[in-house]
Amino acid sequence: MKNELLLKSLQVFFVRGFGAAAGFFLTLTVTNIGSTHDAGLFLFCFALISVFATLLTFGAPQALIRIVGANHGNWSVINYQFSIIIKIVFVSCCLLWVLFYFFNREAALFLLNNPLLADLLPLAGLAVLLFAFVQIFASALQGKQYSVLASMVQNVIMPACFIVFLVAIFLLGYEVKAIHFLIIYIASLFVALCVGVCFWLKDSNSYISYQVGFPAELRSSLYPLCIVSVMTLSVQWAGQFATARYLDTSEIAFFASAQRTALLASFVLIAVNLVVAPKFARAFAGGDYSDVNRLSLLSSRLMVVMASPILLFMFIFPDFLMGLFGEQYVIAAPLLQIMAVGQFINVITGSVGYLLTMTNHEKDFRNVVLFSGPLAIILAFVLTKEFGVIGAAYATAIALATQNLLAVAMVKKRLGFNTLNIFRKIV
């Protein structure tokens, strides 16, 4: 098991690393080609799309990993629940698009207090639908333990296509504005979605079911996971919404660039989780609790070893990294250091979220994020209003650390081991 986990994790690590690098270069390309104003508008739309797409999947991606992983071979259950999720998400995203299309002016003033966002919102609504479906199909593939393919669909194809399309347009001599960034983003999401759909339906066992109903098992799983998604989003993106409310578009760009750079380290955690999450579900479903502990220990050690050098580099050389976005972005170096500390705590705590959600303890993780989510929102808006962009960075780091440390305590309570102790013995 150890060698298999290491091999698969390394495979996904390199693929995910390429995806993280592509995501970093996406931001880098946007900030270097566009003005800070256009970059700020697009990066806020980027956050907005991520938030609404995650909200409107109602926790389905994590549920799908467990459904496909735990019902291995039982395709009637998998296809039925997968199809229900597809229908719910499609209808919800279409309703949001209608709202963004017909009430774009009012929504722009509410979200950013900036009428320039209004022209982008109809396109953002379409991007939400595509982004949500990309996450769903990637999670379904992950549940089948196609970790590398899932990572390609989820995090590699879109940024790679975006960079190629954007550089091509720029070299042709066209002036690129925020709306052009968004159009290119939509085209890139469409490519990623097509790949995900093709590989899911390539399996002869996969099909879209037209049965009606909403099974109690799926409903009871989605309810806590939906709350988890909302609160986790609060921790991740509250700082960006606070900067959008109180600061100008240039400072939004500074904060977003620093945050996305700090998130480079989390690709290690995500890469390992792509491999171990369905294994957690299968081991727990089979009653092999020592195997859950063993998987957690191995994955935690991998995360610490692989992420520490990246985070150390961020903390020591923040000026160099932020300077890559443009000379004016060097001012955001302290933001990167603060958020890198938060990401370090995120990594060393291990796969606490997946440990709880893959072992039928979604409600416990829900309780954790019901505390950390509101805390993130309060800290973000209070500290950003009082201290500006540096306050937003502190709020993001504190909320992320709090969420993960509370989850560590919950794992200890429910599963009997401490994920922070990477030197523990397993009997």
Buried (B, 14 or more C-beta within 10 A) or exposed (E): EEEEBBEBBBBBBEBBBBBBBBBBBBBBBBBBBBBBBBBBBBBBBBBBBBBBBBBBBBBBBBBBBBBBBBBBEEBEBBBBBBBBBBBBBBEBBBEBBEBBBEEBEEBBEEBBEBEBBBBBBBBBBBBBBBBBBBBBBBBBBBBBBBBBBBBBBBBBBBBBBBBEBBEEBBEEEEEBBBBBBBBBBBBBBBBBBBBBBEBBEEEEEBEEBEEEEEEEEBEEBBBBBBBBBBBBBBBBBBBBBBBBBBBBBBBBBBBBBBBBBBBBBBBBBBBBBBBBBBBBBBBBBEEEBEBBBBBBBBBBBBBBEBBBEBBEBBBEEBBEBBBBBBEBBBBBBBBBBBBBBBBBBBBBBBBBBBBBBBBBBBBBBBBBBBBBBBBBBBBBBEBBBEEBBBBBBBBBBBBBBBBBBBBBBBBBEBBEBBBBEBEEEEE
